[in-house]
Amino acid sequence: MAESPALNLSLLADTLAVCRLSADAPVPAWAWTGEPASVTRTGDELSVVCRADAVPDGVRHEPGWRCMVVAGPLDFALTGIMAALTAPLAAAGIPLFAVSTYDTDYLMVKAENLDRAIAALQGAGHRVE
């Protein structure tokens, strides 16, 4: 079996929220606040990841996420990137939320789990700045 790749990650400054709006909701302007900002529409919902302090009162959301970004760009031919990141977190019992882009992957964990998540990732050979 091939060894998992060692990855370089950077911790981003913003505390994020994951929001759920109705599937037919327009994308609100506040959705583009922070890094990363991500909007995904499905037949069931409009999901928004944005800076936590940008979410208006009354919006269904899960606050308190911290985000690490994998140094990229990552080649589409690479395999096992997400598995190399999620396996050590799963072994440590740490829930996560992931967002992928054309260039790289973003891995979010709740703020209260951040230190344990970094330790688990470093224990698996990854570097977190």
JODASUL-V597196 format. One record per helix or strand of 2 or more residues. SS is the DSSP state (H for helix, E for strand). FROM is the first residue (numbers start at 1). TO is the last residue. If there is no record, write none. Layout:
SS/FROM/TO + SS/FROM/TO
//
This chain:
E/8/21 + H/29/32 + E/38/41 + E/46/51 + H/52/54 + E/61/70 + H/81/91 + E/97/100 + E/105/110 + H/111/123 + E/127/128
//
